């Protein structure tokens, strides 16, 4: 009841109805309608006091690029996140071509340093974004320390690390410079967690990004994630590369970027992801 009262204070009108929206695996989501007929999207969650602050920061950062639709943040505090409600439509024949072009333009928005001004979350796990001095301008160092090494240490803490995994990870560490050789050392604005569940098709058949894990990094990491659970339509990738051509060898580097997300899934969901972690590491060592 306290959340509802706060929402009504923020909107300065009464909430007429609430409808549960299913699909998220962390927060509870609802569509609310007010007495004046306006609709909003609200997420609620207990025991993670900064998660909505981080999500709001990420959405606002993505909006700065003015490249692709991002839900407007209405209000956020520790208890809930209030966003504009995006009416869902259907993909037209040009949807994935438009999506690829807009996503490429998002990646053209750059920063001086890798990382972000605050840490956030990748799913329910922390994502470390604040770089030290050397990581700020060195993608390989940032990625290894803040992404792979952090998740590997979580695996050790969670009891998922084995002798096999430790040996492979040490070999991977010794080869990381070679693996990422030739990739761009440019901090592009990244969604950070883009798969088919983290975009919407709006009422005009335009893409709309949701649930980000924003930071500035190598754009290949964002694209690799899109292929992790089946991938997008090929028109997406073709148009992306026409709009913002990728560096040579980017396909070779896809596994190293997806290793981060599979390590995260291992830490979140358990041992069913262990063999995939091992397979990704073996592809390089």
C-alpha positions as CSV (number, residue, x, y, z in Angstrom):
1,X,0.0,0.0,0.0
2,X,2.9,2.4,0.7
3,X,4.2,2.0,-2.9
4,X,0.7,2.7,-4.3
5,X,0.3,5.8,-2.2
6,X,3.7,7.1,-3.3
7,X,2.9,6.5,-6.9
8,X,-0.3,8.4,-6.6
9,X,1.6,11.3,-4.9
10,X,4.2,11.3,-7.8
11,X,1.5,11.2,-10.5
12,X,-0.9,13.5,-8.5
13,X,-3.9,11.3,-9.3
14,X,-5.4,8.0,-8.2
15,X,-4.5,4.6,-9.6
16,X,-7.6,3.0,-11.1
17,X,-6.3,-0.5,-11.9
18,X,-3.2,-2.7,-11.7
19,X,-2.4,-5.6,-14.0
20,X,0.5,-8.0,-13.4
21,X,3.0,-8.4,-16.2
22,X,4.9,-11.7,-16.3
23,X,8.3,-12.4,-17.8
24,X,10.9,-10.8,-15.5
25,X,13.0,-13.1,-13.2
26,X,14.0,-10.5,-10.6
27,X,11.4,-7.8,-9.9
28,X,7.6,-7.8,-9.8
29,X,6.1,-5.9,-12.7
30,X,2.7,-4.3,-13.3
31,X,0.9,-2.0,-15.6
32,X,-1.1,0.7,-13.8
33,X,-3.8,2.9,-15.1
34,X,-4.8,6.2,-13.5
35,X,-8.3,7.8,-13.3
36,X,-7.4,10.1,-16.2
37,X,-6.6,7.1,-18.4
38,X,-2.8,7.3,-18.4
39,X,-0.8,4.1,-18.3
40,X,2.5,3.4,-16.6
41,X,4.9,0.5,-15.9
42,X,6.0,-0.1,-12.3
43,X,8.6,-2.6,-11.0
44,X,8.9,-3.5,-7.3
45,X,11.5,-5.4,-5.4
46,X,12.7,-6.0,-1.9
47,X,16.2,-6.4,-0.5
48,X,18.2,-4.8,-3.3
49,X,18.1,-1.1,-2.4
50,X,20.2,0.2,-5.3
51,X,18.9,-1.9,-8.2
52,X,16.3,0.6,-9.3
53,X,18.7,3.5,-9.0
54,X,21.1,1.7,-11.2
55,X,18.4,0.8,-13.8
56,X,17.2,4.4,-13.9
57,X,20.8,5.6,-14.4
58,X,21.2,3.1,-17.2
59,X,18.0,4.1,-19.0
60,X,18.9,7.8,-18.7
61,X,22.4,7.1,-20.1
62,X,20.9,5.2,-23.1
63,X,18.6,8.1,-23.8
64,X,21.5,10.5,-24.2
65,X,22.5,8.8,-27.5
66,X,19.1,9.7,-29.0
67,X,19.5,6.6,-31.2
68,X,16.8,4.2,-30.1
69,X,13.6,4.3,-28.0
70,X,14.2,4.0,-24.3
71,X,11.3,4.1,-21.7
72,X,11.2,7.4,-19.9
73,X,12.0,7.3,-16.2
74,X,9.1,8.9,-14.2
75,X,10.3,8.2,-10.7
76,X,12.6,5.8,-8.8
77,X,13.4,5.1,-5.2
78,X,14.5,2.0,-3.2
79,X,11.0,0.4,-3.4
80,X,9.9,0.9,-7.0
81,X,10.7,2.1,-10.4
82,X,8.1,4.0,-12.4
83,X,8.4,4.2,-16.2
84,X,6.4,5.2,-19.2
85,X,4.3,2.3,-20.4
86,X,5.3,1.2,-23.9
87,X,2.4,-0.2,-25.9
88,X,3.6,-3.3,-27.7
89,X,3.0,-3.8,-31.4
90,X,4.1,-6.2,-34.1
91,X,7.4,-6.5,-36.0
92,X,7.0,-5.3,-39.6
93,X,9.3,-6.4,-42.4
94,X,11.8,-3.6,-41.7
95,X,11.9,-4.1,-37.9
96,X,15.3,-5.9,-37.7
97,X,16.9,-3.7,-40.3
98,X,15.8,-0.6,-38.3
99,X,16.9,-2.2,-35.1
100,X,20.4,-3.0,-36.5
101,X,20.8,0.6,-37.7
102,X,19.6,2.2,-34.4
103,X,21.7,-0.2,-32.3
104,X,24.8,0.7,-34.4
105,X,24.0,4.4,-33.8
106,X,23.8,3.8,-30.1
107,X,27.3,2.4,-30.1
108,X,28.6,5.5,-31.9
109,X,27.9,7.4,-28.6
110,X,31.3,7.2,-26.9
111,X,32.9,8.2,-23.6
112,X,36.5,9.0,-22.6
113,X,36.8,6.0,-20.3
114,X,35.7,2.4,-20.0
115,X,33.2,1.5,-17.3
116,X,30.6,3.7,-15.7
117,X,30.2,6.2,-12.9
118,X,28.5,3.6,-10.7
119,X,28.4,-0.2,-10.3
120,X,25.2,-1.9,-11.3
121,X,23.7,-5.4,-11.8
122,X,23.8,-8.1,-14.4
123,X,20.7,-10.0,-13.6
124,X,20.8,-10.3,-9.8
125,X,24.6,-10.3,-9.5
126,X,26.7,-7.2,-9.1
127,X,28.5,-5.8,-12.1
128,X,31.6,-3.8,-11.3
129,X,32.0,-0.7,-13.5
130,X,34.3,1.7,-11.8
131,X,37.7,1.4,-13.4
132,X,41.1,1.9,-11.8
133,X,43.5,4.3,-13.6
134,X,44.9,1.7,-16.0
135,X,41.6,0.0,-16.7
136,X,39.9,3.3,-17.7
137,X,41.8,3.4,-21.0
138,X,42.6,-0.3,-21.6
139,X,39.7,-2.4,-22.7
140,X,41.5,-5.7,-22.3
141,X,42.5,-5.0,-18.7
142,X,39.0,-3.6,-17.9
143,X,37.3,-6.6,-19.4
144,X,39.4,-9.2,-17.8
145,X,39.4,-7.7,-14.3
146,X,35.9,-6.3,-14.1
147,X,34.1,-9.0,-16.0
148,X,35.8,-12.4,-16.3
149,X,37.9,-12.3,-13.1
150,X,35.1,-10.9,-11.0
151,X,32.7,-13.7,-12.1
152,X,35.4,-16.3,-11.7
153,X,35.9,-15.3,-8.1
154,X,32.1,-15.5,-7.6
155,X,32.3,-19.0,-8.9
156,X,35.0,-19.9,-6.3
157,X,32.9,-18.3,-3.5
158,X,29.8,-20.2,-4.7
159,X,31.6,-23.5,-4.9
160,X,31.4,-23.9,-8.7
161,X,35.1,-23.7,-9.4
162,X,37.0,-27.0,-10.1
163,X,40.6,-27.8,-10.7
164,X,39.7,-28.1,-14.4
165,X,38.1,-24.6,-14.4
166,X,41.0,-23.0,-12.5
167,X,43.6,-24.4,-14.9
168,X,41.7,-23.2,-17.9
169,X,41.1,-19.8,-16.4
170,X,44.9,-19.4,-15.8
171,X,45.6,-20.3,-19.4
172,X,42.9,-17.9,-20.5
173,X,44.5,-15.1,-18.5
174,X,47.9,-15.7,-20.1
175,X,46.3,-15.4,-23.6
176,X,43.8,-12.6,-23.1
177,X,46.0,-10.0,-24.8
178,X,46.3,-12.2,-27.8
179,X,42.6,-13.1,-27.9
180,X,41.5,-9.5,-27.8
181,X,44.2,-8.3,-30.1
182,X,42.8,-6.2,-33.0
183,X,39.6,-5.2,-31.1
184,X,38.8,-1.6,-30.8
185,X,40.0,0.2,-27.7
186,X,37.0,2.6,-27.8
187,X,34.5,3.0,-25.0
188,X,31.1,2.8,-26.7
189,X,27.8,3.1,-24.8
190,X,26.5,-0.5,-24.3
191,X,23.1,-1.8,-23.2
192,X,25.1,-4.6,-21.4
193,X,22.5,-7.4,-21.4
194,X,20.8,-7.4,-24.7
195,X,18.9,-10.6,-25.7
196,X,15.4,-11.2,-27.0
197,X,13.8,-10.7,-23.6
198,X,15.3,-7.2,-23.2
199,X,13.7,-5.4,-26.1
200,X,10.2,-4.6,-27.0
201,X,8.4,-3.8,-30.3
202,X,6.4,-0.6,-29.8
203,X,3.1,0.3,-31.3
204,X,4.9,1.7,-34.4
205,X,7.0,-1.4,-34.9
206,X,10.1,0.4,-33.5
207,X,12.6,-1.3,-31.1
208,X,12.6,-0.2,-27.5
209,X,15.4,-1.3,-25.1
210,X,14.6,-2.3,-21.5
211,X,16.4,-3.8,-18.5
212,X,19.9,-2.6,-19.2
213,X,23.2,-3.3,-17.5
214,X,24.8,-0.1,-18.9
215,X,28.5,0.7,-19.1
216,X,31.0,2.0,-21.7
217,X,32.9,-0.9,-23.4
218,X,33.8,-2.6,-26.6
219,X,30.7,-2.8,-28.8
220,X,31.5,-6.4,-29.8
221,X,30.5,-7.4,-26.3
222,X,27.0,-6.1,-26.8
223,X,26.6,-7.9,-30.2
224,X,28.0,-11.2,-28.9
225,X,25.3,-11.2,-26.2
226,X,22.6,-11.0,-28.8
227,X,23.7,-14.3,-30.2
228,X,23.9,-16.2,-26.9
229,X,20.3,-17.5,-26.9
230,X,19.5,-18.1,-30.5
231,X,20.4,-14.7,-32.0
232,X,18.4,-12.1,-33.9
233,X,17.3,-12.0,-37.5
234,X,20.3,-11.8,-39.9
235,X,19.0,-8.4,-41.2
236,X,19.8,-7.0,-37.8
237,X,23.5,-7.9,-38.1
238,X,23.8,-7.1,-41.7
239,X,22.4,-3.6,-41.3
240,X,24.4,-3.0,-38.1
241,X,27.7,-3.8,-40.0
242,X,26.6,-1.6,-42.9
243,X,26.0,1.3,-40.5
244,X,29.0,0.8,-38.3
245,X,31.5,-1.8,-39.7
246,X,33.1,-4.1,-37.2
247,X,36.8,-4.7,-36.8
248,X,38.3,-7.8,-38.5
249,X,38.2,-10.9,-36.3
250,X,35.1,-9.9,-34.3
251,X,33.5,-13.4,-34.7
252,X,36.6,-15.0,-33.2
253,X,36.1,-12.8,-30.1
254,X,32.4,-13.6,-29.6
255,X,33.1,-16.6,-27.2
256,X,35.3,-14.5,-24.9
257,X,32.5,-12.0,-24.4
258,X,29.8,-14.6,-24.0
259,X,32.0,-16.3,-21.4
260,X,31.2,-13.5,-19.0
261,X,27.4,-14.1,-19.3
262,X,27.7,-17.8,-19.0
263,X,29.8,-17.5,-15.9
264,X,27.1,-15.1,-14.6
265,X,24.5,-17.7,-15.4
266,X,26.5,-20.4,-13.6
267,X,26.6,-18.1,-10.5
268,X,22.9,-17.3,-10.8
269,X,21.3,-20.6,-11.8
270,X,23.8,-23.3,-10.9
271,X,25.8,-26.2,-12.3
272,X,23.8,-26.7,-15.5
273,X,26.0,-24.0,-17.1
274,X,29.3,-25.5,-16.0
275,X,30.0,-27.5,-19.2
276,X,29.3,-24.4,-21.3
277,X,31.8,-22.4,-19.3
278,X,34.4,-25.1,-19.9
279,X,33.6,-25.3,-23.6
280,X,33.9,-21.5,-24.1
281,X,37.3,-21.5,-22.4
282,X,38.6,-24.5,-24.3
283,X,37.7,-22.7,-27.6
284,X,40.7,-20.4,-26.8
285,X,43.1,-22.4,-24.8
